[in-house]
Amino acid sequence: MGSEQGARADAANARELRSAAVIGAGTMGRQIAAAIATSGRDVRMWDADAGMRDAALARIAEETRTLPTLPRYAHHQFTLQPPDNVEAMVARIAMAESLEEAVAGADIVIEAVREDLETKRTLFRELSRLAPDAVLTTNSSSLPSSQIAPAVEDPGRLLNTHFFAPIWSRPMVELMGSGATRPEVMDAVERFGKSLGLVVAVVRGDSKGFIINRVWRAVKRESLRVVDEGHADPADIDRLWMLFFGTPFGPFGIMDMVGLDVVADIETSYQKVATDPADQPSAILHRQVEAGRLGEKTGSGFYEHPEPEYLKPEWLTGEGESTS
């Protein structure tokens, strides 16, 4: 790394991460932007899909306004408080017309695009060039930043920041370095996460799936396998899970929240490196995706939304079942 680039990197590491850019205006990108704006920071967003850009601010406002009315949030003892003034929060988020405009002057750039390595590498090549002073992070939950690092001229400023949806009821972020991430960069991002009101966990070394998703992947894979093998349907798996662990939703409810297309992409990334020959794509998951039943984002998945059956008290006893 040249002296000029090193000086830029040192300057970036020394300052607080105030202004942010979020690349990707899907469910996770919108929630990340809303949480950052709620902390009082300015955010610029950009998405390659013009339709997503046009709808993003209205959807952020709508999604944030509905948070206090969602029954499932009452189950959590620790939540990220939504803003008192939604309009003021949204006003701090600007939709950029280009990637260059989005990242200009940003202290931290958070990527939240589809879970595909080549897509991310292509984007980070551009980010490396367009945002030479910024800390660069990927929200990927299954692709470690070490795999993206070859696309970045200075991988010392690159790391994973894995946020969770819905961010308001899962106020946490996992940080994992690229293998070259400088300690001061990690420290700056850890302070940034805590300043948003999030619980921050730093992953030691390079772990496929980080912490939670490594455990969650085993639960998700086996839940799908039990259905694929014909032993149970999604509703009964969720009922037993909810009763046993005392949670407000089960594995299939969570998959609907995440988005079944996102779940399928993540599962594919795991299967590419799997050593277990039984680790195969799920038939029920891919049928849902092919039918356009992607969960909350489309109004139907394993459940019908916005009022899934598992929110009804009588459903837990097996009455009024409505799953696919």
N, C-alpha and C positions, 0 to 999 in steps of 0.2 A: 504494500500500500504506500503511495507517494506521500510526501510530507504535507502537501496541500490537502489531500483527502484525509490524512490523519488529523490535521488541525480542525477540519470541518467536523470530523467524528467526535473529537474531544469537546468541541463547543456544544455539539448536540447532547453529549452525555452530561455536561455540566448543568444544563438548564433544566428547569421543570418542564414537564410535558403538558403544555397548556392547550394549544390548538390541535385538533384531530381531523383526520380524513378517514372516512369509512368507504371502502370500495365494495359495492354489492348492496342492493336495496331490497333484498329478500327479507324473510321473517327475522333472521338473526341479525343481519345488517341494520335493519330498522330499530331493533331493540337495543343494540349496542349504541347507535347514534342517539337514541332517546335517553339512555342512561348517562351518556357523556354530557349531553345538553342539560340534563337535570342537575348535573354537578356545577353548572354555571359556565361551562366551556363552550366555545364556538366549534361547530362541526360542519364540514363539507362532505357531501355524499355524491357518489357517482355510480351509475350502473350502465353497462353496455346496452341494455335493453331500454329503449326510449320510453316504452309503456311503463316499465317499472319506475323509471325516474319521475314520470309525470304523476304517478299515483302515490309515490312514497310519502310525501308530507301529510297528505290527507289520511293515509292509512296509519301513520304514526300517531296522529291526533286521535283518530277513532279508536285505535287499539289501546292507547293510554287512558282515554276517558272511560273505557269499559272495565278497567282493571279492578276498581273497588267493588264492582257488582258481581264478579265471578266467584261462585261459592267455593271453589277449590282453594282460594287464597286464605280462607279462614283456617285451613289445616296447618299452616306453617307458623311457627313461633318467630322465626326471623325472616323478614322480607325486606326488599329494597323499596323504600317508600316512593310511590309515584309523585310527580310534581303537583304542587298545589295549583299552579297556573299552567295549564297545558299549552295555552296560546303563547305564553312567554317562552316555554321550553321549545316549542316548534319553531319560534322565531330565531332561535339560535342555530337552527339547522338550515344550511343552504344547499340546494341541489345544483351541482356543477354541470356544465354542458360538455365538459371533456375531462379526461383523466388528468391531464396537465393542470387544468384549472382546479380540480379537486385537491391535488396534493401540494400546490404551490404554497410555500411557507409553513406547511404542517410540521408540528413537532413529532407526531406519531401517526403512522398510516396503518390502519387495520383492514386487512383483506378478509372479505366474507363472501366469496364466490363459490361456485359449485365444487364439489369434492373430487377434483380431477387433477392429477399431478401436472400434466402438460399445460392445462389451462392456467394453473397457478404459476408455473415456471415462466410462461409467456408474459403474464401480468407482472411478475416480479422483475423481469428484465427491464420492463418499462419503468417500474417504480424505482429501480436502482438508478436509472438515468434521470428521471424527472424529479426525484426527491432525494438529492444527494446528502442532505443534512438530517433527514428524518430517521427515527427508529422505525423499522419495518416489521410488521407482525402479521402472522396468518392465524385466522380463527379455526383452521383445520383441526378436526377432532381425530383424524386417523392418519394424516400425512405429516410426519415430523418435518420441522423446518430444515433439518439436515438434508432432506431430499430436495428442498427448494434452494438451498444455499448455493449450488453451482450457478444459478441464474443471477446471483447478486454479487456485484463487484466487491463489496465489503460485507461478508457474512457476519462480522462482529457486531453489526447493528440489527441483526435478524433474529427473531425468535417466534415461538408459538404463543399466542394468547387465546386460550380456549375458553370462551364464554359459553353459558348454558341458557337454553330457552325453556320456559319463559324466564327472562333475566330477573323479573321482579320477584318471582317466588323461588328462584334459584340464584341468589345473589353471590356468585362465586366465579372465580376464573383460575384456570391452571396455566402456569407459565413453564415452558420447556425450551431450553436453548437449542441452537443449531449445531452445537459442538464447537463453534467458534465465537459464540456470543460473549461479548466483554462483560465482566461482572458489573461494571457501572451502568451498563445498559439494562441488565436484568434488574438491578436495584431501582433504576428510574421507573421501569415499567411496574415493578412491585408497588412503589409509592403511588403511581398513577392508578392502579387497580384499587388500592385501599382508599384513595381519595374519592372514588366513585361509590364507596360504601360496600364494596365487595369483599368477601373473604378470599384471600389469595393463597394458593398453594403452589410451591415451586417443585417441579418434578426433577429428581436427580437422574442425570444421564438421559439416554434416549429410550423412551418406552412407547412402543406401539399402543396407542389408545390411552396414553397418559395414565391417570389414576382411576377416575370414576369410569371412564368409557372402557377401560380394560376389563373391569368387573362387570359393567353393564353389558358389554358385548357378549360375555358368556351367558348372561341371563336372557338377552334378546335372541341369541342364536338357538338356545335350547327351547325357548318359548315357541319360536317359529317352527322348530323341528318337531315338537310335540304335536302341533297342528298339522304340519305336512304329513306326519306319519298316521294321522287319523285318530290320535288318542284323546283329543279334547278340542273344544272350540275356543276362540279367543276370550269369550265372555267368562267361561269357567276358569280359565287360567288367571284372568284378572281378578275374579272374585276371590279365589283361594289366596292369591298373592296379597290382596288388600286386607283380607281377614287375618292372615298369618302375620303380616308385618305392620298392620295398622296404618297403611298409607292411603291417601285419597284417590289413587289411581294405580293401575297395574301396568305390566310391560306393554300391552297393546295400546292402552290409553296414552302412554308416553310416546310410543312410536307415532301415533296420530299427531301429537303435539309437535314433534320434531319435523314431520313431513315424510311420507313413505318413500318419496323419490330420494330424499336425502339419506334415509336409512338404507335404501338399496345401493346408493353410491358408496356409502361407508362400508357396507357388507362386502361389496365387490373389492374394495381396496384391501380388506382383511383377507379375502379368499385368494387374492393374488400371491400372498406370502404364506398362506396356511400350509402346515406340514401334515395336518390330519386329513386323510382322504375323504372322511365323512363331512368335511366342512364344505358344503355345496350350497349354491344359491337356493333360496327359499321359494317354493312354488306359490304359496299363498301371498307372499309379499309381492312377487313380480306380477301376479294376476291383478292385484290391486293397482299397481303402478300402470300397467298396460290399459286398465279400464279408466284411468284418470282419477281414481279414488285415492287422493294423496293425503288425506287427513284433514285437519282443521283448515288448512289453506284453501281447500276446494269444497268444504262443507260435508265431505263424507270420506271415510276411510274404513277402519275396522268398526267405527261408530259414526253416527250421524251428528253433525255439528250445526250450530254452536251450543246445543244442549245435549251432550252425550248421555246415554242411558246411565252410565256409572255415577253420575251426579245425583241420581234419584235414590233416596234411602231404601225404597223397596226393591230396587234392582239387586242389591247385595244378597238378597235371599233367593234370587233366581227368578223373580217375577218381572214381567215386562221386558224380557230380553230383546235386544235389537242390535245384533251384530251380523256381519257378513260371513 
